């Protein structure tokens, strides 16, 4: 099966042209879809633009998805609020709900929120969620394993995944003290918000732009790269809070200085210039890295240290991962029905969800070793051997992995793809969150009746 990356990875030049309001045509549609920009672009096109009809289905699907997540999230937050646990909503879901004119414009993956980071509050919040049918990855019970996040929760209907933060950003580049300080400053300035009768917390408008948008993107794991939504969010929030004036610019700069991010904010603004939007990491990376250094962060040194730590973490799993990858490669060479191979790698008996660390190690080692060992990558691709190796590794460890086969039509060409999810849906660590938007699912293994995973068999649209 050919590698679909070239067919679905969005062309950054197309996205930059769309973000600055340049001309768009039918050949650009796959790139807009792959980037989750259907709703955002449609909302900005003239009413008589020929692409509006083609973008309508994606925009409506985005709105329907948001409505499902909204319903499940409000139920949980109501239970927390009744017990005195206040949640601060920020990033994707919050922007779609509160920042845009419609719920069909802002694509997002997980729901991000801040809770007080003391173990007692996190434990209470987790048990209230579990009592309402939510599932946890178990991280809440192990404070020694907490990062900037304390747990991940999965809704009863499978529509929402919550990333529950104790800090706004990871402490990888800024260090623990500075990360905690910024989070406390954001909490101190936060405002209560009446969300149709439910009290939640929202960042101060200045913090929504400087902290939840610029700092969150630049000081975390995405350092060096921007997403199309960053440029849209910056423009939208400035307009919404009337901060697109000289006085507003001065307020934002002053708040950035208060948070120790004056240069980060200036660089973020520069790269998000609506007349010359920049998404290429080769151009954004050096600018942001220079800004972080001027703000007192040491991204290069921290990155080397993190890589060393990462290597030490992954190393114990390499021998078994190598065996998984070699078995996957052998299965690819043999060919035949994928379900026959997958059946051999599915032990009988109950499954159990792995803790985030073991899940991370298994999925990451499968990816790295597939890339290193699998021949003919450019011509044959690595999606099938990688999915095979990941499935085999996770099932061997008892995790309820699900192999997914899909296809997409690009003009007259049909591109196949394979990936791995689990019974909760998307595996964030797998790094392919948009697969179900880009590909029509042909089959899952185990099938839907066995896993509860949404299965959409059928022809390629």
C-alpha positions as CSV (number, residue, x, y, z in Angstrom):
1,X,0.0,0.0,0.0
2,X,1.6,3.3,-1.0
3,X,2.3,5.9,1.7
4,X,-0.6,8.3,1.7
5,X,1.3,11.2,3.4
6,X,1.9,13.0,0.1
7,X,-1.8,12.7,-0.7
8,X,-3.2,14.0,2.6
9,X,-0.5,16.1,4.2
10,X,-1.7,19.7,3.5
11,X,0.5,21.8,1.2
12,X,1.6,24.7,3.4
13,X,1.5,27.1,0.5
14,X,-2.1,26.4,-0.1
15,X,-2.9,27.0,3.6
16,X,-1.0,30.2,3.7
17,X,-2.8,31.4,0.6
18,X,-6.1,30.5,2.2
19,X,-5.2,32.3,5.4
20,X,-4.4,35.5,3.6
21,X,-7.6,35.4,1.6
22,X,-6.0,34.5,-1.7
23,X,-7.8,32.7,-4.6
24,X,-8.8,29.1,-4.0
25,X,-10.0,26.3,-6.4
26,X,-11.1,22.7,-6.4
27,X,-7.5,21.3,-6.3
28,X,-7.1,23.0,-3.0
29,X,-9.9,21.1,-1.3
30,X,-8.0,18.1,-0.1
31,X,-5.4,20.3,1.6
32,X,-8.1,22.4,3.3
33,X,-9.8,19.2,4.5
34,X,-6.7,17.6,5.7
35,X,-5.9,20.7,7.8
36,X,-9.4,20.9,9.3
37,X,-10.0,24.3,7.6
38,X,-13.3,23.6,5.8
39,X,-15.5,25.5,8.2
40,X,-13.1,28.4,8.7
41,X,-12.5,28.9,5.0
42,X,-16.1,28.6,4.1
43,X,-17.1,31.2,6.7
44,X,-14.7,33.7,5.0
45,X,-15.6,33.1,1.4
46,X,-18.1,35.3,-0.4
47,X,-21.6,33.9,-0.5
48,X,-21.4,33.2,-4.3
49,X,-18.0,31.5,-4.2
50,X,-18.1,28.1,-6.0
51,X,-16.2,26.3,-3.2
52,X,-18.8,27.1,-0.5
53,X,-21.0,24.1,-1.5
54,X,-18.0,21.7,-1.5
55,X,-17.0,22.9,2.0
56,X,-20.5,22.8,3.5
57,X,-20.5,19.1,4.5
58,X,-17.2,19.5,6.4
59,X,-18.4,22.6,8.2
60,X,-21.7,20.9,9.2
61,X,-19.8,17.8,10.4
62,X,-17.6,20.0,12.6
63,X,-20.6,21.7,14.1
64,X,-22.3,18.3,14.8
65,X,-19.2,17.0,16.4
66,X,-18.9,20.0,18.6
67,X,-22.5,19.7,19.8
68,X,-21.9,16.1,20.9
69,X,-18.8,17.1,22.8
70,X,-20.5,20.1,24.3
71,X,-23.3,18.0,25.7
72,X,-21.1,15.5,27.4
73,X,-18.7,18.1,28.7
74,X,-21.4,20.2,30.3
75,X,-22.8,17.2,32.1
76,X,-19.4,16.6,33.7
77,X,-18.6,20.2,34.5
78,X,-22.0,20.6,36.1
79,X,-21.1,17.7,38.5
80,X,-17.8,19.3,39.3
81,X,-19.3,22.7,39.8
82,X,-21.8,21.2,42.3
83,X,-18.9,19.9,44.3
84,X,-17.0,23.2,44.2
85,X,-14.5,22.2,41.5
86,X,-14.0,25.1,39.1
87,X,-12.6,24.4,35.6
88,X,-10.9,26.9,33.4
89,X,-11.5,26.2,29.7
90,X,-9.0,27.3,27.1
91,X,-7.7,26.5,23.6
92,X,-9.6,24.6,20.9
93,X,-13.0,23.7,22.4
94,X,-13.3,27.0,24.4
95,X,-12.5,29.0,21.3
96,X,-15.0,27.2,19.2
97,X,-17.7,27.7,21.9
98,X,-16.9,31.2,23.0
99,X,-14.6,32.8,20.5
100,X,-16.2,32.3,17.0
101,X,-19.5,33.4,15.5
102,X,-20.5,29.8,14.8
103,X,-19.5,26.3,16.0
104,X,-18.6,25.2,12.5
105,X,-15.4,27.1,12.1
106,X,-12.8,26.0,14.6
107,X,-11.5,22.4,14.3
108,X,-9.9,21.0,17.5
109,X,-8.9,17.6,18.8
110,X,-9.1,17.2,22.5
111,X,-10.7,19.5,25.1
112,X,-8.2,21.3,27.3
113,X,-9.0,22.6,30.7
114,X,-7.2,23.7,33.9
115,X,-8.0,22.3,37.3
116,X,-6.3,23.1,40.6
117,X,-3.3,20.8,40.7
118,X,-3.5,19.4,44.2
119,X,-3.9,15.6,44.3
120,X,-7.1,15.8,46.5
121,X,-9.0,18.0,44.0
122,X,-7.8,15.9,41.0
123,X,-8.8,12.7,42.7
124,X,-12.3,14.0,43.5
125,X,-12.7,15.3,40.0
126,X,-11.6,11.9,38.6
127,X,-14.0,9.9,40.8
128,X,-16.9,12.2,39.9
129,X,-16.2,11.6,36.3
130,X,-15.9,7.8,36.7
131,X,-19.3,7.8,38.5
132,X,-20.8,9.4,35.5
133,X,-19.5,6.9,33.1
134,X,-16.4,8.6,32.0
135,X,-13.1,6.6,31.7
136,X,-9.7,7.7,32.9
137,X,-6.3,6.6,31.6
138,X,-5.3,6.1,35.3
139,X,-2.8,8.9,35.5
140,X,-4.8,10.7,38.1
141,X,-4.0,8.0,40.7
142,X,-0.2,8.5,40.2
143,X,0.8,12.1,41.1
144,X,4.5,11.0,40.7
145,X,3.8,10.5,36.9
146,X,2.0,13.9,36.4
147,X,3.4,16.2,33.8
148,X,1.7,19.5,33.0
149,X,-1.4,17.2,32.8
150,X,-2.8,15.2,35.6
151,X,-5.2,12.9,33.7
152,X,-7.0,12.2,30.5
153,X,-10.7,11.5,30.6
154,X,-12.9,9.9,27.9
155,X,-16.6,10.5,27.7
156,X,-19.2,7.8,27.9
157,X,-20.3,8.3,24.3
158,X,-16.7,8.4,23.0
159,X,-17.0,11.9,21.6
160,X,-14.8,13.8,24.0
161,X,-11.3,13.4,25.4
162,X,-10.3,15.8,28.1
163,X,-6.7,16.8,28.7
164,X,-6.8,17.9,32.3
165,X,-4.0,20.4,33.0
166,X,-2.4,21.6,36.3
167,X,-0.1,23.9,34.4
168,X,-0.8,25.9,31.3
169,X,2.2,24.5,29.4
170,X,4.8,21.8,30.0
171,X,7.9,22.8,32.0
172,X,10.3,21.4,29.3
173,X,11.6,24.7,28.1
174,X,10.6,27.3,30.8
175,X,11.4,25.2,33.8
176,X,9.1,24.2,36.7
177,X,9.2,27.5,38.6
178,X,8.4,29.7,35.7
179,X,5.7,27.4,34.3
180,X,4.0,27.3,37.7
181,X,4.3,31.1,38.0
182,X,2.7,31.7,34.6
183,X,-0.2,29.3,35.4
184,X,-0.8,31.1,38.7
185,X,-0.9,34.5,37.0
186,X,-3.4,33.2,34.5
187,X,-5.6,31.8,37.3
188,X,-5.4,35.0,39.2
189,X,-6.6,37.1,36.3
190,X,-9.3,34.5,35.1
191,X,-12.9,35.5,35.1
192,X,-16.0,33.5,36.0
193,X,-18.2,32.9,32.9
194,X,-21.9,32.1,32.9
195,X,-22.2,29.4,30.2
196,X,-25.9,29.1,29.8
197,X,-26.4,28.7,33.5
198,X,-23.2,26.8,34.2
199,X,-20.4,28.6,35.9
200,X,-17.0,28.0,34.3
201,X,-13.7,30.0,34.3
202,X,-12.2,31.7,31.3
203,X,-8.9,33.4,30.8
204,X,-8.7,37.2,30.9
205,X,-8.9,38.4,27.3
206,X,-5.3,39.5,27.4
207,X,-4.3,36.1,28.7
208,X,-6.4,34.3,26.1
209,X,-4.2,35.8,23.4
210,X,-0.8,36.0,25.1
211,X,-0.8,32.9,27.4
212,X,-3.4,30.4,26.1
213,X,-2.5,31.1,22.5
214,X,1.1,32.4,22.0
215,X,2.8,31.0,25.1
216,X,0.9,27.7,25.0
217,X,2.0,27.1,21.4
218,X,5.6,28.5,21.7
219,X,6.8,27.2,25.0
220,X,5.4,23.7,24.7
221,X,6.0,20.7,22.5
222,X,5.1,22.5,19.4
223,X,8.0,25.0,19.6
224,X,9.2,25.8,16.1
225,X,5.9,25.3,14.4
226,X,2.5,27.1,14.1
227,X,-0.8,25.7,13.1
228,X,-3.3,27.4,10.8
229,X,-5.7,27.8,13.7
230,X,-3.2,30.0,15.5
231,X,-3.4,32.6,12.8
232,X,-7.2,32.4,12.7
233,X,-7.4,32.6,16.5
234,X,-5.2,35.6,16.8
235,X,-7.2,37.5,14.3
236,X,-10.6,36.4,15.8
237,X,-9.7,37.2,19.4
238,X,-8.3,40.6,18.6
239,X,-11.5,41.5,16.8
240,X,-13.7,40.0,19.5
241,X,-12.0,41.8,22.4
242,X,-11.4,45.0,20.5
243,X,-7.7,44.7,20.8
244,X,-6.8,45.4,17.2
245,X,-6.1,49.1,18.0
246,X,-2.8,50.8,19.1
247,X,-4.1,50.8,22.7
248,X,-5.0,47.1,22.5
249,X,-1.6,46.3,21.1
250,X,0.0,48.2,24.0
251,X,-2.1,46.2,26.5
252,X,-1.1,42.9,25.0
253,X,2.6,43.9,24.9
254,X,2.4,44.9,28.6
255,X,0.8,41.7,29.6
256,X,3.3,39.7,27.7
257,X,6.1,41.5,29.6
258,X,4.3,40.7,32.9
259,X,4.3,37.0,32.0
260,X,8.0,37.1,30.9
261,X,7.1,36.5,27.3
262,X,7.6,39.9,25.6
263,X,9.8,38.5,22.8
264,X,7.7,35.4,22.4
265,X,4.6,37.5,21.9
266,X,6.4,39.8,19.4
267,X,7.6,36.8,17.4
268,X,4.2,35.1,17.4
269,X,2.6,38.3,16.2
270,X,5.2,38.7,13.4
271,X,4.7,35.1,12.2
272,X,0.9,35.4,12.3
273,X,0.8,38.6,10.1
274,X,-2.4,38.1,8.1
275,X,-0.8,39.6,5.0
276,X,2.2,37.2,5.1
277,X,1.2,34.2,7.2
278,X,4.0,31.8,7.9
279,X,3.6,28.1,8.6
280,X,6.8,26.5,7.3
281,X,8.7,25.2,10.4
282,X,12.0,26.0,8.7
283,X,11.1,29.7,8.8
284,X,9.1,29.8,12.1
285,X,11.5,27.7,14.1
286,X,14.5,30.0,14.1
287,X,12.3,33.1,14.8
288,X,10.6,31.4,17.8
289,X,13.8,29.9,19.2
290,X,15.5,33.3,19.1
291,X,12.5,34.8,20.9
292,X,12.6,32.2,23.6
293,X,16.3,32.7,24.2
294,X,15.7,36.5,24.6
295,X,12.9,35.7,27.1
296,X,15.4,33.7,29.2
297,X,14.5,30.2,28.0
298,X,17.0,27.8,26.7
299,X,15.2,25.7,24.1
300,X,18.3,24.2,22.5
301,X,19.9,23.0,25.8
302,X,16.5,21.8,27.1
303,X,15.9,20.0,23.8
304,X,19.1,18.0,24.0
305,X,18.4,17.1,27.6
306,X,14.9,16.0,26.7
307,X,16.2,13.9,23.8
308,X,18.6,12.2,26.1
309,X,15.8,11.5,28.6
310,X,13.6,10.3,25.8
311,X,16.2,7.9,24.5
312,X,16.7,6.4,28.0
313,X,13.0,6.0,28.4
314,X,12.5,4.2,25.0
315,X,15.6,2.0,25.2
316,X,14.2,-0.8,27.4
317,X,11.4,-1.4,24.8
318,X,13.7,-1.6,21.8
319,X,14.4,-5.4,21.7
320,X,10.7,-6.4,21.8
321,X,9.7,-3.6,19.4
322,X,12.3,-4.9,17.0
323,X,10.7,-8.3,17.0
324,X,7.3,-6.6,16.5
325,X,8.5,-4.7,13.5
326,X,10.2,-7.7,11.9
327,X,7.0,-9.7,12.3
328,X,5.1,-6.9,10.7
329,X,7.5,-6.7,7.8
330,X,7.3,-10.5,7.3
331,X,3.4,-10.3,7.2
332,X,3.6,-7.5,4.6
333,X,5.8,-9.6,2.4
334,X,3.5,-12.6,2.7
335,X,0.5,-10.5,1.8
336,X,-3.0,-11.9,2.1
337,X,-6.0,-10.8,4.2
338,X,-4.7,-8.4,6.9
339,X,-7.3,-9.9,9.3
340,X,-5.5,-13.2,9.3
341,X,-2.3,-11.6,10.5
342,X,-4.1,-9.5,13.1
343,X,-6.0,-12.5,14.4
344,X,-2.7,-14.2,15.2
345,X,-1.6,-11.2,17.1
346,X,-4.8,-10.9,19.2
347,X,-4.5,-12.9,22.4
348,X,-7.7,-14.2,23.9
349,X,-9.0,-12.9,27.2
350,X,-9.8,-9.5,28.6
351,X,-7.9,-6.3,27.8
352,X,-6.8,-3.5,30.0
353,X,-5.8,0.1,29.2
354,X,-2.1,0.8,29.5
355,X,-0.9,3.7,31.5
356,X,0.3,6.6,29.4
357,X,4.0,5.9,29.8
358,X,3.8,2.3,28.6
359,X,1.5,3.2,25.8
360,X,3.9,6.0,24.7
361,X,6.9,3.7,24.7
362,X,5.2,0.9,22.6
363,X,3.7,3.3,20.0
364,X,6.8,5.4,19.6
365,X,9.2,2.5,19.3
366,X,7.0,0.9,16.7
367,X,7.1,4.1,14.7
368,X,10.8,4.7,15.0
369,X,11.9,1.2,14.2
370,X,9.5,0.8,11.3
371,X,11.0,3.9,9.7
372,X,14.5,2.5,10.4
373,X,14.1,-1.0,9.3
374,X,11.4,-1.1,6.6
375,X,12.8,-1.0,3.0
376,X,11.3,0.8,0.0
377,X,9.6,3.4,2.2
378,X,9.1,6.0,-0.5
379,X,7.6,3.6,-3.0
380,X,5.8,1.2,-0.7
381,X,5.1,3.4,2.3
382,X,5.2,2.4,6.0
383,X,1.6,2.8,7.1
384,X,0.8,-1.0,7.0
385,X,4.0,-2.3,8.7
386,X,3.8,0.5,11.2
387,X,0.1,-0.3,12.0
388,X,0.8,-4.0,12.1
389,X,3.8,-3.5,14.5
390,X,1.9,-1.1,16.7
391,X,-1.2,-3.4,16.9
392,X,1.0,-6.4,17.7
393,X,2.8,-4.6,20.4
394,X,-0.3,-3.1,22.1
395,X,-2.2,-6.3,21.9
396,X,0.7,-8.3,23.4
397,X,0.7,-5.8,26.3
398,X,-3.1,-6.2,26.8
399,X,-4.2,-2.8,25.4
400,X,-7.4,-2.8,23.4
401,X,-5.8,-1.7,20.1
402,X,-7.9,-1.5,16.9
403,X,-6.4,-1.8,13.4
404,X,-8.2,0.5,10.9
405,X,-8.0,0.3,7.1
406,X,-9.2,3.2,5.0
407,X,-9.1,4.8,1.6
408,X,-9.5,8.3,0.1
409,X,-10.2,9.4,-3.4
410,X,-8.2,12.3,-4.9
411,X,-9.6,13.0,-8.3
412,X,-9.3,9.7,-10.1
413,X,-6.7,8.3,-7.8
414,X,-7.6,6.2,-4.7
415,X,-5.1,6.2,-1.9
416,X,-5.1,3.5,0.9
417,X,-4.0,4.0,4.4
418,X,-3.9,2.0,7.6
419,X,-3.5,3.1,11.2
420,X,-4.2,2.1,14.8
421,X,-6.7,3.4,17.3
422,X,-8.2,1.8,20.4
423,X,-11.7,1.2,21.7
424,X,-11.8,4.9,22.9
425,X,-11.0,6.1,19.4
426,X,-8.0,8.2,18.3
427,X,-4.6,7.5,19.9
428,X,-3.1,10.9,20.3
429,X,0.4,9.4,20.6
430,X,0.0,7.8,17.1
431,X,0.0,11.3,15.6
432,X,-2.7,10.9,13.0
433,X,-5.7,12.7,14.5
434,X,-7.3,13.6,11.1
435,X,-7.4,10.1,9.6
436,X,-11.1,9.6,9.9
437,X,-11.7,13.0,8.3
438,X,-9.3,12.2,5.4
439,X,-10.2,8.5,4.8
440,X,-13.3,6.4,4.5
441,X,-13.0,3.5,6.9
442,X,-13.2,0.2,5.0
443,X,-12.9,-2.1,8.0
444,X,-11.6,-2.3,11.6
445,X,-10.1,-5.2,13.4
446,X,-11.5,-6.3,15.7
447,X,-14.8,-5.3,14.1
448,X,-17.1,-2.8,15.5
449,X,-19.4,-5.4,17.1
450,X,-16.4,-6.6,19.2
451,X,-14.9,-3.2,20.1
452,X,-17.5,-0.5,20.1
453,X,-15.2,1.5,17.8
454,X,-17.1,3.4,15.1
455,X,-16.9,1.4,11.9
456,X,-17.9,2.9,8.6
457,X,-17.5,0.2,5.9
458,X,-18.4,1.1,2.4
459,X,-17.1,2.5,-0.9
460,X,-14.6,5.3,-1.2
461,X,-16.5,8.7,-1.5
